[in-house]
Amino acid sequence: MYIAVDAMGGDFAPQAVVAGAFQAAVEDRISVLLVGDADRIERRLRKLGDPDGRIEIIHAEEVVGMEEPAITPIRKKRRSSIRLCAELVRDGQAQALVSAGNTGATMISAKMVMGTIEGVDRPALAAVFPSPSGQTVVLDVGANVVSKPAHLRQFAVMGHFYAQEILGTRSPRVGLLSIGEEEGKGTELTREVFQEMKSTGFNFIGNVEGRDVFAGSVDVVVCEGFVGNVMLKSAESLAAYVSRLLRDEMRRSWRTRFGYLLSRQAFKRVQQQTDYRETGAAPLLGVQGGCFVGHGRSNPKAIRSSIRRAFEFCEADLHNKIQVNVAELHRREERLLRQQGPQELTVS
C-alpha cells in the first residue's frame, strides 16, 4: 500500500514534507510516493538517511502555488505535483494522497481526476474536534459553499462511517447543525433535511448547536461547507488565542512558572488534542480513494500525522464502505418515494 504525498505543497515544502514522509516511512513503516522536484527531494533525503526502501520519488515538473486558482492543475499545470498525486491514486499506484498545498487545487484534482464515489453528488471535507466523549466529526467544512438536502444526507452517511471505522465510535450520534435544538429552528434547508434525516437509518438525534460540537453530546455534525468552514476557522483561532494567553500568563512570575513546571504534562495532553500537528490532515470524503488536505503551515510532525491518518483510512477500507451505504441510502429513499409519494419526501 502506497500513500502519494505532494512534496511541493505547503509553506515549508519540500523540506518539512520530505522530513515528515521520512518519519512515517521509518517509524510507522508506511510506504510513500513523494511527488515533486526530484533533485530537491533527493538532496533532502540524503541528509535524513536511509528510508529503508519505503520511499519512492516521482518527478513533477510543475507546482501549483497557494494563491493560484483551484482549477490550475486541471486546465494549465497538468504536470503539477498535486495532479500527479491524484493520477497515481486513480491508476491504482497509490491508495490515497496527502497534500498541504493549495486546498482548492487539491480538492478539485481529487474530484476531477480520481472521480467521486457512485451515488455521491458532492464530496465533503471533514474535520475532527476534541470532546469529552472522544472526538466529533464535522462535515462539510469547506468543500462546498452551498448544498442541497440530498448532499447533507450523503454527508451524514460518510460522517457516520468515518466516526465508526476511523474513530472507533459505536453507533455514532448524528446531528444537524442549526441555531436551536427545536425541530422548527434553522433555515429552509435545515428544516427540510431534518425531516428527511429521520429516514437515513442512522442514530439521528436532531438539531444540534455549535456548543454541542465540544460538549460530547454528538459524534457527527452535518452542515453546509460555508457554515462549517466559519466554525472551523473560529475554533482554530480560539485555540491559538487561548494557548498564547496561557503561555503569557505562565510567564508572569516565578510562581506561575513553577506552577507550569508542575502541570507541564497536563498542558501537553491538552495540546495533543487541540493542535492540528497532532490530528493531521482533513479527509475529503466521497472521492474514489483517499484524499487528505493538510494545513498550509504543516511541519514534519503534521505531515507524518497526515500520512498515518491516510494509511488508517485505507486499512479500514472506508472508501468501499461509504460507497455501499450511500447506494443503500438511495435505495431506501426510492422505496419511501414509492410508498409515500413525492409530496411527502423531497429528494433533491
HELIX and SHEET records of a PDB file:
HELIX    1   1 GLN A   15  GLU A   27  1                                  13    
HELIX    2   2 ALA A   38  LEU A   48  1                                  11    
HELIX    3   3 THR A   72  ARG A   75  1                                   4    
HELIX    4   4 SER A   81  ARG A   90  1                                  10    
HELIX    5   5 THR A  103  SER A  109  1                                   7    
HELIX    6   6 ALA A  110  MET A  114  3                                   5    
HELIX    7   7 PRO A  149  GLU A  165  1                                  17    
HELIX    8   8 GLU A  188  MET A  197  1                                  10    
HELIX    9   9 GLY A  210  PHE A  214  5                                   5    
HELIX   10  10 GLY A  225  MET A  250  1                                  26    
HELIX   11  11 TRP A  254  THR A  274  1                                  21    
HELIX   12  12 TYR A  276  THR A  279  1                                   4    
HELIX   13  13 PRO A  300  GLU A  315  1                                  16    
HELIX   14  14 LEU A  318  GLN A  340  1                                  23    
SHEET    1   A11 ILE A  55  HIS A  59  0                                        
SHEET    2   A11 SER A  31  GLY A  36  1                                        
SHEET    3   A11 TYR A   2  ASP A   6  1                                        
SHEET    4   A11 ALA A  96  SER A  99  1                                        
SHEET    5   A11 GLY A 290  VAL A 293  1                                        
SHEET    6   A11 ALA A 282  LEU A 285 -1                                        
SHEET    7   A11 ALA A 124  SER A 131 -1                                        
SHEET    8   A11 GLY A 134  LEU A 139 -1                                        
SHEET    9   A11 VAL A 220  VAL A 222  1                                        
SHEET   10   A11 ARG A 173  LEU A 177  1                                        
SHEET   11   A11 ASN A 203  VAL A 208  1                                        
END                                                                             
